[in-house]
């Protein structure tokens, strides 16, 4: 699978923000800069652009040669637009790729009278449009296209589609609804707004250019007209590629390094944790995954009044570099048995890193791929900001649920966050060459 370079994104938590089992995207491999040939929406600058790109590359090389302790150079700006993620594959895009700089989450409900036939037609349209846009091409339905993203390359655009529990009732497919799509249990920290929760259909959009991301959002929403209507929509962001001198794990809005211990594709059990296996139940979900989506507001005014030492005690990690309080560097495994100078545990019993550790949750883990958000200020002047938490797993009852239950019972971070919206979606496997996303469900 083609990836864009690690942009340092690491947002996302089991509860709202974390640096361990509830953390974000972690690091990703370097991107391909070889865009797929074919009609393009970009009006590039030809030889002048190529010369500029070469100049940037030369400058990066010169800097490396002149620095004895040089690290991997930052992403050249010329590569951000040209990076492309394949649409087709065993899994849908937007799951294993590092989270992009800009994101949109969109839930829709089928319109009255729309059923299985209309849903299938919509997924066909969405598939054609998403594949074209991810390749940097004009969408097929251009009648009302406003050219929002003209001149831009695909910019690591990904589009991901999912089905909510209610979708199966409204399309007459209740018998084919996965058991893993059972409603999430209530949690004591929940303050959920039903208007911003649930939904028949879900679309996740990510891109490293804001106009490219918005263009995809507008195109897909427009094509749903008459078949489905928007239930809720949320906008998020992450660190931009090349924003740091070398690839780094990103920080969340609390200032914490967030994403250190996210599962990695090189882990032996990565596939079984994240994706539904072939021959699983139901078969149409083979290669798919389940996405838990939570809008988690951070009480930043309260958090910022807490002294640094106490913030680190809450998290169980140093704020400066993300290293665990048990010692070492950011990536040093957390030692939950380490004792501090006073003889007590180096990591408090209710520290977020301890409560979310897989060892504390029967090995439960998820792949977090989240976005930060800021939706202005509340009536009391506090920022309406936090995390659009997105967690991927093969089974929510073995991933999200046990971790969240443990957090519910005693996490020091809980008094600084509020869970305000929640949803769970079945995200089918990737579309084959002759398929649209969801065909195995809708036509099986």
N, C-alpha and C positions, 0 to 999 in steps of 0.2 A: 504494500500500500504506500502511496506517495504521501509524504508528510511535509509540512512547512517547518522551518527551523524552530527549535525550542525558543519560545518567546518569554520564557520565565513564568508562564502562568501556573498557578498552583492553588487557585481559589477553590472553595467548596468544602463542606464539612458534613459530618453526620448529623450535626445539629445546627450548623450555621457558620461556624468557622473552626478550623482546627489545623493542627500540623501533623496529625498522624492518621489513624484509621479513618478519621472523618475529614481528611484533607482533600485538596484539590487535584489538579491535573498532573502535577509533577513535570518531569522533563520529557521532551520529545526529540526524535531524531531530526537530522538536518533535512531540509526540504529539497525537492527536485525543482529545478528551474527550467525544465524542458516542457513548455506548454503543448498540449495536444494540437496538431495541425487542424486546419479547417476554418470556416468563416469566423471572424472574431469581431467583437464589439469594440475592440481597442483601436484607436487611431494613434499609433505610436510614432515616435520621431525618427524612425529609420536609423540611418547610419549615425546621426548625431546622438541618438539615444544609446546606441551601441558603444560609441566612443565614450560617452559619459559613464556607462557602466564599467568600461575597461579602466577608466581613470579612478573610479571608486575602488576597484579591485587592486589596482596598483598602489593606491594610497594605503590600503589595508596591509598589503604585503610589506611596504616600506616601514610602516609602524611596527610590524612584527619583527622585522630584521633589526630594528633599532632598539628593541626592548629585550633584555636578556630573559626576563620572566614572562614573556608573552603568553597569553592564553588564546583560546579560539576567538577570532575577530568577530565583531558585531555583524548582524545581518546588514548587507548592503541594501540601501533603500530601493535600488533598481530590481531587487528580487522579490519584494513584497507583493507587487501586483502580478508578477508572472507565475507565482506558485499556484499549482493546481492540484486538487485532490480528486481522484477518480470517483465517479458516482456509483458504478457497478462493482460488485464484488460479493464475497461470502457474507459480509456484514454491511449494514448501511453506514454511510459516512457520518462523521460527527460524533463518534463514540470513542475511538482510540486516538484520533488526532488531538494534539494539544489544543486547548481552548483558544479561540482567536481573540483579537482585540475588541471586537464588537459582536454582540449577540442579541437575538430576539427570540422569545418564547411565545408561542401563539396557540391557544386552545379554541376550538370551534365546536359548535353543536349543529347537527344536521337540521335543516329547515323542515317545517311541517310538510309532510307528504313525501319527503326524500327518504329512500330506503336503500336496499342493497344495490340495485341497478344504478341509481344516481351516485352512490358512494364509489362504485367501481369506475364510473365515467370520470369522477373528480380525481381519483388516484391516477388514472391514465393521464389526465391533463397535467397534474402536478409532477408526475414522473418525467414527462417530456420537458417541461419547463425547468425543473431542477437540474436535469442532466445537461441541458443547454447552458444554463447560467453558470454551473460549476466548471464548464469547459471554457468560459469566457465568450460564449456565443450569444446572439440575440435569441430571446424566446420565440417559439414558433408563433404564438398568438401576439402579434405586434400591433394590432389595430389601435389600441389605446396606450401603447408604451410611450412614456414620456422621455426616454433616453437618460434616465437618472444616472446611469453608470457608464455612459459613453466615455471612451478614452481609457477606461480602467481595465486591467486584466482581472482574472478570476479571484485573485487575492485570497487564496486558500478558502474560498467559499465552500461550506458544507450545508446540506439541507437534509433533515432527518424527519421521518414521519412515524407516528404512533397512533394506537387505538386505545381509548378509555373504556372502562367497564360498560358504560351505558351505550356505547356504539353497537354492541352485539345485540342488545334488546331492540334497538331502533332499526336494525337491518335484518332481523329475523334469524340471527346467527347465535342465539344464546347457547345452543348446544355445543358450539365450537369455541366458547369463551374459555380461556385458560384458567385453571384453578389458581394459578399464581397471581391472577388479577383480582383476587378477593380484596375487599376494602381494607385499607390499612387500619389497625386498631387505634383507638384514641390514646393520646399521650397527655400527661398532666400539663406539659408546657404549651399545648396547643391553644391558640387563640384564633381559630381559622375563620376566614371570611368565605362563605359558600360561593359568593359571586366571583371570587378569584381562585376557585378550586375546581377540580374535576374537569370534565369536558369529553365529548365524543371523540374528537380528533385532536392530535397534537402535532405541531410543527416546531422544530428547533432549527434556527438559522445562525450560522457563525461566519464571520469574514474578517480579514485584517484591514478592510477599508469600510468606513461607515456607509458610504453611498452604495457600495456593492451589496452590503447587508440589507439596507433599506430597499433597494431595488428588488431583491429576492422576496422580501416580505410583502411589498406592494403587489408584485406579480402574482404570488400565490394567493393572497387575500382576494384579489380581483377575480381570479379564476374560480374561486369558491362561490361567487355571487349567484344566488338562486338555489344553491345546493346546501351550503353551510354558512352559518353566520358566527362572527367572533364572539366568544364567551369572555375571554380575557387575553391580555397581551402584556408582556413585560420586556423591558430593555435592559441589557447589561453590558459590562465592559471588563477588559483585562489589560494588562500591560501590553504595549505594542511591540512587535518584533524589532530588535535592534535598539531598544530604549536603554539597555545597560551595556557596559563595556564588554561583558561576556555573558553567556547564558546563565541565568540564575532562577531559583525558585522565587515566585512572586510573593508579594505581601497582600494580605487582605485589608479591609478598611479599618481594622483595629491595629494595623501596623505589624501584624505577626507574619513571619515567613510561613507560607501555607501551601503544603503539597509534598512535603518531604517523603512521607512513607506511602504515597499512593501506589497501588499495585502497578507493576510494570509488565509490558508484553513479554519480557524475557523470563518472567517467573514461570515455573513449571506448571502451576495451577491457574495461570491467568485465564485461559479459555474457559475452564470449567467454572470459575467464579463469575465470569462476566456474561458468557453466551450460552444459550440453550443448545444442547447437543443434538445432533441428528438422531432421530428415533425417539426424541423426547416427547413430552405431552404438553400441547398437541404438536403434531408433526409439522404443521404449517409455520410454527415458530422456530424451526431449526435455523441456527445461525443468528437468531434474534436475541433481544435482551429486554429487560424491564427497567424503565426509567422512573425513579422517584423524583418528583419535582417539588421543592419547598421554597416559599418566599420567607426568608428569615431576616427580620429587622434587627440590627445591632443598636444597642442603647449606647451610642458613642459618647454622649455627654457624660454618662455615668462612668464609662470605661476610662475616659481620658482624665478623670479626677483620681483614679487609682494610682498610687505610686508604682514606679517601674518594677521594683522588687516584688510587689504584690501581684502585678500583672503576670510576671514570670512564674510566680507560684501557682496562679490560676491555670496557666497553660502547661506548666511543667517543662518549659523551654526558655532559653535566653532570647530576648527580643532582638538583640544586635545581630546574631548570626544563626539563630534557630537551633543551636546545639541543645541537647537535653540537659537538664539540671543534674543528671547523673554523671555528666562529664563527656568530653570528646568534641566532635565536630557535628555539623548539621546532620550528616548521614550516619553518624555513630548509632548503633542500635541502643534503644532506651533500656537501661538497667533498672528495672523496677525494684530490685533488692538493695540497691546502693544506699548507704547511709550518709547523712550529712554531718557537718562538723559538730552538731549538737547531739549526735547519736540517733536522731530521728530519721525517717525516710527522706532521702534527697528529693524525691518526687512525692508530693502530698497525696493522701488517699483519695481526695476528690479532684486532683489535677486532671485537666482534660486529656492529656497524653496518656495517663494511666487508665482512665475510665474507657477510652476509646480503643485501647490497644487490643489487637486480635486475641492476645493471650488472656485478656479479661472478658472476652465475649465468645468463647468456644471457637475461635478461629474466624469468626464472621468478619468479612471485609467487603468493600465496594470500590468501584472505580468512580472517583469524583471528577466531574468535569463541569465546573460551575462558573458563574459570572458574578461580579460585584454589581450593585445597582445604587443609584441615587435618584430619587423621585422628588427632589425639592425639600421643603421644610414643613413640619407639622405646625399646627396652630400654636403650640407651646414654644416654637422656635427650634425644636430639636430636628436634626436631619432625618428624613425618611430614607434611610440608607441601610445597606446590608448585603445579603448574599442571595442570589438566585441559585439555590443548591440543586444540582442535578447529579444523581447517583445511579450507576449502571450495575446490574447484577443479573445472574441467571435465575434467581429466585428471591424475591423481596423478603420472604420469611426466613431465609438463611443469610441475608445481607443486611438490609436497612433495619428491619424490625428488631432483631436482638440488640443491635448497637443502640438504637434509639431508646429501647426499654432500659438499657443500662444507664444511659445518660439521664433518663427520667428519674432514676433512683438516687442520683447524687453526683452531679457534675458542677464544679465550681463556676463554670462558664455560663450556666443556665440563667443566672440572675442578670446577665448582660445581653440577652437575646430574646426575641419573641418570634415564634412560628406563626405566621399570619395567613398562609395559603398552602395547600397541599394537593397533589395529584399523583396518580400512578397510571402509567401507560405501557401497553404491550407494543414493543417496537420489533416488527418482523425482520427477518434476515434481508440481506441485500437483494436487489433485483437482478435476475439473470438477463442475458442479452435480449431475450424475447418476452420479457415480463415488465409489468409495472409493479411498483411496491404494493404489497398486499394481495397480489393476484391469487396466491395459493390459498388464502383465506376466502376471498370473495368469489372465486370461481371453482374452488376445490369441492 
